Amino acid sequence: MRLARDKVLSLISLATKAGRCASGEFMTEGQTKSGRASLVVVAEDASDNTKKKFRDMCKFYKVPMIVYGDKDTLGHAMGKQFRASLAILDEGFAKGILKELKSRT
């Protein structure tokens, strides 16, 4: 489990370094609504309100959404302070993360 979790976080980290990741509620929302987001990641410890907002938004804009990790872990993977939400803007990174999560179940 530990290795797989690290793989998802390292993909988020790579996407950030490649400039293919937007974080923070405002940026994530903007990228989702503009159609640039390929995947939205929301922290498990984000508020229920935040989760519902992104779940509804992602359903409307047909963007996959996952609830993963906690704010600290997501922020750390991006080399920033805690982040409750982020958008992966690259289809390849998004597919890689989803594939990694599927392989665990």
C-alpha positions as CSV (number, residue, x, y, z in Angstrom):
1,M,0.0,0.0,0.0
2,R,2.8,2.4,0.9
3,L,4.6,2.1,-2.4
4,A,1.4,2.6,-4.4
5,R,0.4,5.7,-2.4
6,D,3.9,7.1,-3.1
7,K,3.4,6.4,-6.8
8,V,0.3,8.6,-7.0
9,L,2.0,11.3,-5.0
10,S,5.1,11.2,-7.2
11,L,2.9,11.5,-10.3
12,I,1.3,14.6,-8.7
13,S,4.8,15.9,-8.0
14,L,5.9,15.3,-11.5
15,A,2.8,17.0,-12.9
16,T,3.5,20.0,-10.7
17,K,7.2,20.2,-11.8
18,A,6.0,20.0,-15.5
19,G,3.6,22.9,-14.9
20,R,0.6,20.7,-15.5
21,C,-1.0,21.1,-12.1
22,A,-3.2,23.8,-10.6
23,S,-3.8,23.9,-6.9
24,G,-6.0,25.7,-4.4
25,E,-9.7,25.9,-4.5
26,F,-9.9,29.0,-6.8
27,M,-7.4,27.7,-9.4
28,T,-8.8,24.2,-9.4
29,E,-12.3,25.5,-9.9
30,G,-11.2,27.8,-12.8
31,Q,-9.3,25.0,-14.6
32,T,-12.3,22.6,-14.2
33,K,-14.8,25.1,-15.6
34,S,-12.5,26.1,-18.5
35,G,-12.2,22.4,-19.5
36,R,-8.5,22.2,-18.9
37,A,-8.6,19.9,-15.9
38,S,-8.2,16.1,-16.7
39,L,-8.5,15.0,-13.1
40,V,-9.5,16.7,-9.8
41,V,-8.0,15.5,-6.6
42,V,-9.6,16.6,-3.3
43,A,-8.0,15.8,0.1
44,E,-9.8,13.4,2.4
45,D,-9.7,15.9,5.2
46,A,-11.2,18.7,3.1
47,S,-14.5,19.9,4.4
48,D,-17.7,18.1,3.3
49,N,-18.8,21.3,1.7
50,T,-15.6,21.4,-0.4
51,K,-16.0,17.8,-1.4
52,K,-19.6,18.3,-2.4
53,K,-18.8,21.4,-4.4
54,F,-16.1,19.7,-6.4
55,R,-18.1,16.4,-6.8
56,D,-21.0,18.4,-8.3
57,M,-18.8,20.5,-10.4
58,C,-16.8,17.5,-11.8
59,K,-20.0,15.7,-12.5
60,F,-21.4,18.7,-14.5
61,Y,-18.2,19.3,-16.4
62,K,-17.5,15.5,-16.8
63,V,-14.1,15.6,-15.2
64,P,-13.1,12.5,-13.1
65,M,-12.6,13.3,-9.4
66,I,-10.8,11.4,-6.6
67,V,-10.6,11.9,-2.9
68,Y,-7.1,11.1,-2.0
69,G,-4.6,11.7,0.8
70,D,-4.8,14.6,3.2
71,K,-4.1,18.3,2.8
72,D,-0.6,18.1,4.2
73,T,0.4,15.1,2.0
74,L,-1.0,16.7,-1.2
75,G,0.7,20.0,-0.4
76,H,4.0,18.3,0.3
77,A,3.8,16.4,-3.0
78,M,3.5,19.7,-4.7
79,G,6.3,21.4,-2.7
80,K,3.8,23.8,-1.2
81,Q,1.9,24.2,2.0
82,F,-1.3,22.2,2.6
83,R,-3.7,22.0,-0.3
84,A,-7.3,20.8,-0.1
85,S,-7.7,20.5,-3.9
86,L,-5.7,20.3,-7.1
87,A,-6.4,19.8,-10.8
88,I,-4.1,17.7,-13.1
89,L,-4.0,19.5,-16.4
90,D,-2.4,16.7,-18.4
91,E,-4.3,13.7,-19.7
92,G,-1.2,11.4,-19.4
93,F,-0.6,12.2,-15.7
94,A,-4.4,11.9,-15.0
95,K,-4.5,8.5,-16.7
96,G,-1.4,7.4,-14.8
97,I,-2.9,8.3,-11.4
98,L,-6.3,6.7,-12.2
99,K,-4.6,3.5,-13.5
100,E,-2.4,3.4,-10.3
101,L,-5.5,3.6,-8.1
102,K,-7.4,1.0,-10.2
103,S,-4.5,-1.5,-9.9
104,R,-4.9,-1.5,-6.1
105,T,-8.5,-2.6,-6.0
